[in-house]
Amino acid sequence: MKKFRGKKRYFRNMWEEVHTCDLKLNHDSWFSFWHKHLDFFGVGENSLKIRREHIKAHIALYNRLLKQLEAFEKPYQTWICIHEQDPMLDAVYVHSPNPNDDDFPHKLEELELNCKLPHTFKDLVNLHQFDVSCYRSEGEEVYYIQSKAQGIRL
């Protein structure tokens, strides 16, 4: 495994991105599966500690966006998507009615509701605040984390 150089700067920049992300909401706003990846280069694949830091950042970003969406007057869906095998695909999503397609609300038919999180990051997710669902297929497990209080369920 290659040494991760510039780790301090990398995480400082990642957290800066979390703390400054702004949806720029107005009365014309809409979202067509808008999403934000924080581990775009997959550095979380090499270390559980690094992966957990990315998951913490995704949760913090999600909470920041939920706060901004409190003023949004249209229906919307938000969720965090955590891919067990591929951290580059982890992301926070916002979706609403939009002019691109009539796919709102988005529904995932094969979700296992109230599934258990892997022990590697279950302590990071507040189950009083969030619902957790899981999609399982060959070689893939994806966890969907959603606010219990805001937005429309997947």
Buried (B, 14 or more C-beta within 10 A) or exposed (E): EEEEEEEEEBBEEBBEEBEEBEBEBEEEBBBBBBBBBBBEEBBBBEEEEBBBBBBBBBBBBBBBBBEBBEEBEBEBBBBBBBBBEBBBBBBBBBBBBBEEEEEBBBEEEEBBEEBEBEEEBEEBBEEEBBBBBBBEEEEEBBBBBBBEEBBBBB
